[in-house]
Amino acid sequence: MDFKKNPKTKFKNIHDMRKGEARKEIEALREGIAYHNYLYYIKNQPRISDAVYDQLFHRLRTLEDAFPEFQSDSSPTRKVGAEPLDALKKVRHTKTMLSLNASLDTDRIREFVSFIRRTVKQKEMEFILEPKFDGLSVEIVYKKGVFQYGATRGDGEEGEDVSENIKTIGPVMLQLLKQGKNEIPSFLAVRAEVFMRKDDFQRLNKDRIEKGEEPFTNPRNAAAGIMRQLDSRKVADKPLDIIFYEILRIGGYEFSSHWEELRILPEWGLKTDTHNEKCSSFEEMKKYHHKLDLKRDELDYEIDGIVIKIDDLKLRQELGARQRSPRWAMAWKFSPKKEITKLEEIVVQVGRTGILTPVALLQPVDVGGVTVSRATLHNEEEVHKKDLRPGDMVRVVRAGDVIPEVMARIKKRGRKRKAKFSMPKRCPVCDTDVFKEGAYTICPAGLSCPAQLKGHILHYASREAMNIEGMGQKTVERLIEKEFVKDIADLYSISEGHLLRIEGFARRSAQKLHQAIQDAKKATLSRFLYALGIRHVGRHVARVLAARFRSLDGLMKATEAELRDTREVGAEIALSAICFFSQAENREVIRRLQDAGVEVEDKPVDRGAMPLQGKTFVFTGELENCTREEAKEVVGARGGRATSSVSGETDFVVAGERPGSKLDQANRRGIRVLNEAEFQKMLKN
């Protein structure tokens, strides 16, 4: 069976195969698939179609399932990931993984070269020049050509075992190839850089943004974060790449130069970079540095400089290392890209309240000492006003020194530009028809839109809403990731067992959060309305609506005219509430919340008994008999209004223990100040 040059995909029925036949076919398939991986990832010369490759891979996996005694850790099928680990173990490196001294200064690099020549007393010597990858450094170990383990650099002496994750990276050979005259070494420890290509990074961030997840800052952070995942099955579908660049230890071979090492690695199926060069003078180094600096925006991957190494391995030994950096190598960094960068793509992010916001995905750029890879574009009108399109060069600023923003397009003559950006007609996440509201585009799906889900749950669980203590952002992300929660009603179906399957939870913490969720089943109408996260319905408006309609059912049945007739409820709020409650999905979530035992309480007030109608209150200090939020709800239920700041419209300031500056403001303005007893008496009148 030859699955290399002309692989056949007509296979014998597995049930008719003997063990000997199965073993031979499995071995031949593994060899063939490894060879085609080499052609695809290392040589960039695929010989078979994706469809044929998939058939070979599927056949191998089926055979291994049918004959489990022939399974092997070095099989290509192990690239799909293994069962999750409890934690990453520590691994001691076969040789110290040194870090490089680096400089932006040309004179320092010149001095480094002079130092080498003076120290080894050789005027003529060769150097190897390599791109300096901006990725994650790892050690990978093979014994008799079979992958043993892979580890992060860590502190140079010891790193984290990320073997299962490394196995999933396409170009990583689980069994070294034997090609030509070069025998496979008995032992090989090789250093490599794991990284993510620019296009893959932008696609990954686009996907994360559209799902409402926080995007990665840059490709290096993305690669490092993914490599430390405990579940390698989640790494297998991520677009990681790898470049091998240094032999740490080897058995059965002796090399005199680093160039020889770089030449032989691809023969064993280990990918090296095509930009590596030899040189013998500082001027050649300078040209190489300048060439790659100009070229780096065109490269598929991020580099932040070049690496200069002595080629002669014996000279390296003579020079040795200082502390944790070699004397025989140095990195010549590029100046960071500042402010001006390429706008790679415009994607649409869906926020908690359903607002669709265009976001610029940028080539990472330094802005005020911070690496920026995305920036808000606010809305469609803003994009058109600045005439921004994918592929444009743009100037980026940090608005208020915090939020990155695209300030303007850098015009370039002769450059063919892409089509104008326009907002989608349907939500990019849940496919619901969107609508325009002024300058904004809104997805009305609310609780049923996955992109809005994380924000909705965090909002629902917040102290001012249902007050579920311990329901933090990471927990919510894990609950959604494991599909334990698809809407806020699912919170009440979460068991302690579900929580124990989330990283970071032990028996006690799982019991505590589970109990907190079950305790959050009673709320006043105003709190529940606020918890639902209806657009434009904040805490004050929720109190106004609760006072006006007095029951959830009454509000859900209210007409737009009835809503607009409510004090402080204008057309915008009325339309938002109508849209929310008209969505069948939202009504279903509310029904399920009620089925789960959520009780929406409110003490109804006679329509004629609104003692605080038209009065505005401000609270300051600590109240003895209730919280400030509860006091505000009481005011709203009796027709009044509670605000957070003192103004000319304020009628009363209620001062509890240790009042703040609001009391002084009230006294200066001559506003009546009530103590808690006077406030309670007013409520009873």
Steps between C-alpha positions, in 0.01 A plus 500: 500500500644832392315805627773742393520564127162374374286411801197284429179558694317176422538306822423147607206453736641521853288207617678278244851601614739293708714664768816466291338674204365776723839560660674532161235736365510713817881531474479587130226759561699663780807522282300637205310759704822617669661537155208706366506715815867566422421599140214727611652672804874496440546494122178688410459249216184295565477196273149378581166679539346581838224251424747211447695601813176498703417152370842367603472662842147366556609149394790506747279616785240232419766227493649616832154493657435149364845371606583697821805283567676685215435851630807719553578841647700576185202445270382803297153443649632628834500848345129537578573538873470289812291506820537819712779516758451608861811721485820550300795308644851642527777364275876549538664597171771282347714813470453854631284701263679835500339837433662753268639842576324744269547856383351758262831688489716446189818591692433233761466237227824623340671474840364144544662395170829671596496329839461159331794563268723629783414215733549209260786682324357428158440772246322272258205298624149423391173596665149368450220754467144396586168681545411553866156344535255659741357176635533243778829313537476123559725194526392182317666166570514189274639156588579266212305739282179483707352808670547480879391835642495874449540775760487878523822689572389601851800631694745340256576206729147371542180546301140381480417172327278593204555176307135432416456853369819491291391173341198675348711755308494408131874516412614311814613151404405233752752272331804640321535425130798321353591651164818456298817384676436670834413251773251599768687595820469277805416809706403852396407801714419796278391854572212655308266796498122453508317790339185601320491642149355848456199395293416219741533741793256745341254219422523371857439849642214558257337180624557594867362853452189372324441257787530784750834370633805711578742490205872427539735800509751362250598169334758422768245529782260289298757223448615508864144491634393216274811292573424506874148357455434189705270355235706425188183433299438875514853562371461262205268735311716808561733616218840466669824466305858419597857566384801296619826692538747340742619152600543483877623139523543220245612139508694335216601823323772763534471833322766764459264782405151630571438524125542121473238458774256727318553308175432156648191578711263514197636161388340357815176690438572795733415833339758780500462855369583584139643843591806362684828626351876479553723806513850605605483879551311760697393673178326180386323482836388860461360432151318190623353692794383780269359256245290308754389822672357620167357158425345417837157645419484268197596186694232250605619513861622754756873559547646769725863490390778273381727258685877497440682176594854373457489209258799305641378278787846463657537878518164511672627263767811715550293813549243334728223698670458778752227425753213388272601649165761373252805709414492364145157637396303822517163630381484820296148629558291710263357830615139442609236595245345817637156640449473425126398147406291294262126456550472131420125455530182657637291258703172551683475443875167447674481649849285403799223741409497388135690794351706395197834679506755494217848413630830551316737203508849646467850378446633531859648847554660685791287791621634678807692191614198268462458241224172560320343245262140624488316828529139609518343664195184598695236464227444481125477878459840544664657244263356678196595843633865393530473291180665196657534172312688174558858527371533874579794640694361687800612714792404362842467698824398406852194712572516629856832313514304175540268393216671443162337686213570534129559871452536523123596323179846561355443571134727332246481566129470214258384245757189307397257505790243242605122550498330734747392354831132457579329358808334157460124472458489209742679438830834332419455266796132400527383598148210712631393799287662815641352850504637854500454733795658833418868437427488153653413155368321274748446124528163460679546130584606585855521199730508252210804654323818306597720809458291684756489201733816554707419864564139412582602237755753729668242778506225267629730378780628847599438639847249760378304230314453143636816519714655155435822516698799323339369513143807664345608546140727193479234276650241628253740444208564140611127431546430622147806322357385166644144574379356470851329835448333619180284771657446649848226246583760220474678643807242334722567159342871507588594228749800474729624227266499744208705750701752233607576444131616862471867578556559665839193359678528268800216343701460795738507773234258302280256461791528870582425623146223246448333620819543866397319425171214322677469786750458749214140407420314792654512857380290812489356585160741791453805284575379225268435748218850640544644144511343417161736753341243671279664773293451849652347350816743586778428487872301822511286423194439150640363658819279736296358211295446287811310786668284555191412141403543323839536149350715327242193375315355852491821641351535222243145572379546878493456681168749750364247779572469390864877491538546843344231637729713400800694777672868511387444233233550642152467348155849342509441311826146402400619355165784311670264339754245410231773341283639302793169355616377433146789260438368144543844387619507759781148407613605133504804577720275692744256205509787261576627729776157486659489120457837483676344670803594864444240715676457863401362677804376851537279663761231662289407857580154640435501713187357787706763456774813650347621721786834577336366577152722758328756512787874441444720347773875462546646260761833542679662304784400162643135427582422277798181326389569443133764539230507804276383286207200377697417859600513606135263218407254613768513857368435379147210279611333806657529714193824681588837513333841419651814645339869471582595869501371820656359753252246777470231234450573326834217534755646300792840365607472202738810486724597183683810427710829648374350706214721624219538824307140483378389623844720809467362562151143476632571749779663745257200479265245521779353156420306333780700227676317203657639250748398135464212527751354801317528315168318194640226725642455664158449158343216423741308823438 
